[in-house]
Amino acid sequence: MEPCDQRLRDAFDPERFRAEGHRAIDLLADYLVRALAGASDLPVLPWRPPGELVAQWPAELAVGPSDDDVAALLPRVLAGSTHLHHPRYVGHQVTSPLPVAALWEMVSALLNNGMAVYEMGPVGTTIERSLLRWMGGVLGLGAAADGVLTSGGSLGNLTALLAARQAKAGFDVWSGGAHAGPPLAILACQEAHYSVRRVAAILGLGEAGVVSAPADERFRLRPERLDDARRAALAAGRRPFAVVASAGSTATGAFDPLEEVADFCREHDLWLHVDGAHGAALALSERLRPRLAGIERADSVVWDAHKMLLVPALATAVLFRDGRRSAATFAQEASYLYAPGAADENAWDVGTRTFECTKRMLGLALYAALRRHGTGFFAAYVERCVDLAASFAARLRRAPDFELATEPACNIVCFRWTPRGVGPGPALDQLQGRLRRRILAEGGFYLVQTRLPAGVFLRTTLIHPLTREADLEALLSTVRDAGRAEAA
Ligand SMILES: *Cc1c(COP(=O)(O)O)cnc(C)c1O
């Protein structure tokens, strides 16, 4: 046998995979024990300047093989990474994935069923479509709802707004291009995710193609101001075709008043897109569902499973109330797809519904996790996060040296440290930034910051299923101590 053949055979040796796989799982399970317990020798974020890390991870690669197995590299990767399973991870809206979901991600990686066409991923495709119908049902979108799983909320917003434009522009933008008709506009709250502006630029509208309506004091879209935005767009020679509302805005977790926005859209024949990347999961809870009232009237909804559904990134549902819109988004020949009877088999090729060609089996982990734990588990998890945020907010209100930005509408809480003698302004803003850097360097917590109209605020997402009240009490003393050290 050729020596090269032997090397290839070795690389695919199932017995080596078995042994190494067991070692990898053991290492990861040991890691989970420490991370979930918030072990004192495990900083949430082992912060190092990039220049230092780059020296530790050079791409000086040998031509020949090494005997290193997973045990040689994995501990170093773990040690240098940000630990999302640490209960004091309260940073960005990325979840600490369920172990079972991580296992199924590995299955997806090994099977590698590309899924652009049905025959490249029959199980992946059907699971995806079943999940989408289930998610559409949870949101109340009706029996005709359908959609696609894609790689992230940003790409999801692009996908939905492409469909919106094709449906409402009044001319065939897909074939003729954006210049084949009048300039278009998207109406959105000033608090909308930054991807909406990017989408506008990608669609050829320019960033000025997003016309903003102001938010109220709780960062919710003011529906009575939408008509001003519409008129401003018209006055600028643009034809509005869609309104983007947030169900859980990124900065503060605010829920826009969807009923009023839906009324406005019906009155003016506009597409209603709800960016529920973070907050759509609240629909799983009977108690929290009213915060999403009106979402069932949306033309399209984006819902990230890697945020509040405990699965690894990226897995985003793009849902359409009229499921046929999903098949028409990227359709060069939409009329063919809409033709009675002909659409059926094509509709199973998910590549027609997303910009992606090859993609992972994006629904596998979520499907398996839902089956394992049951939908009630997810509802309880979402409720726990939201309740914890409410009690954290109450704690902040009681503390005289802290200011709460607003009552949290979900599990995102923004606040700042306001020591006596430092009023709002650049000094207070810089202080928040400096104390945050100090906390990151110490590694006790991971939290982020955001700029709101009143200034810079610290921002936390209580997304870890095991974060406790005691952790939040400790967070306040950590912020206070870091603030005092920085103010001194
Ligand atoms: C996180 C988020 C996005 C972006 O989603 P990705 O999956 O990170 O691309 C979009 N909109 C809102 C409201 C978000 O919170």
The ligand as an SDF file (V2000), in Angstrom:
LIG
                    3D

 15 15  0  0  0  0  0  0  0  0999 V2000
  -28.4660   39.4780   18.9110 C   0  0  0  0  0  0  0  0  0  0  0  0
  -29.4100   40.2660   18.1200 C   0  0  0  0  0  0  0  0  0  0  0  0
  -29.3170   40.3120   16.7320 C   0  0  0  0  0  0  0  0  0  0  0  0
  -28.1750   39.6820   15.9820 C   0  0  0  0  0  0  0  0  0  0  0  0
  -28.2080   38.3030   16.0450 O   0  0  0  0  0  0  0  0  0  0  0  0
  -26.9000   37.4210   15.7500 P   0  0  0  0  0  0  0  0  0  0  0  0
  -27.4030   36.0440   15.9190 O   0  0  0  0  0  0  0  0  0  0  0  0
  -25.8830   37.8170   16.7680 O   0  0  0  0  0  0  0  0  0  0  0  0
  -26.4720   37.7440   14.3590 O   0  0  0  0  0  0  0  0  0  0  0  0
  -30.3030   40.9760   16.0380 C   0  0  0  0  0  0  0  0  0  0  0  0
  -31.3090   41.5940   16.6770 N   0  0  0  0  0  0  0  0  0  0  0  0
  -31.4130   41.5830   18.0140 C   0  0  0  0  0  0  0  0  0  0  0  0
  -32.5740   42.2760   18.6580 C   0  0  0  0  0  0  0  0  0  0  0  0
  -30.4660   40.9280   18.7900 C   0  0  0  0  0  0  0  0  0  0  0  0
  -30.5740   40.9360   20.1240 O   0  0  0  0  0  0  0  0  0  0  0  0
  1  2  1  0
  2  3  1  0
  2 14  2  0
  3  4  1  0
  3 10  2  0
  4  5  1  0
  5  6  1  0
  6  7  2  0
  6  8  1  0
  6  9  1  0
 10 11  1  0
 11 12  2  0
 12 13  1  0
 12 14  1  0
 14 15  1  0
M  END
$$$$
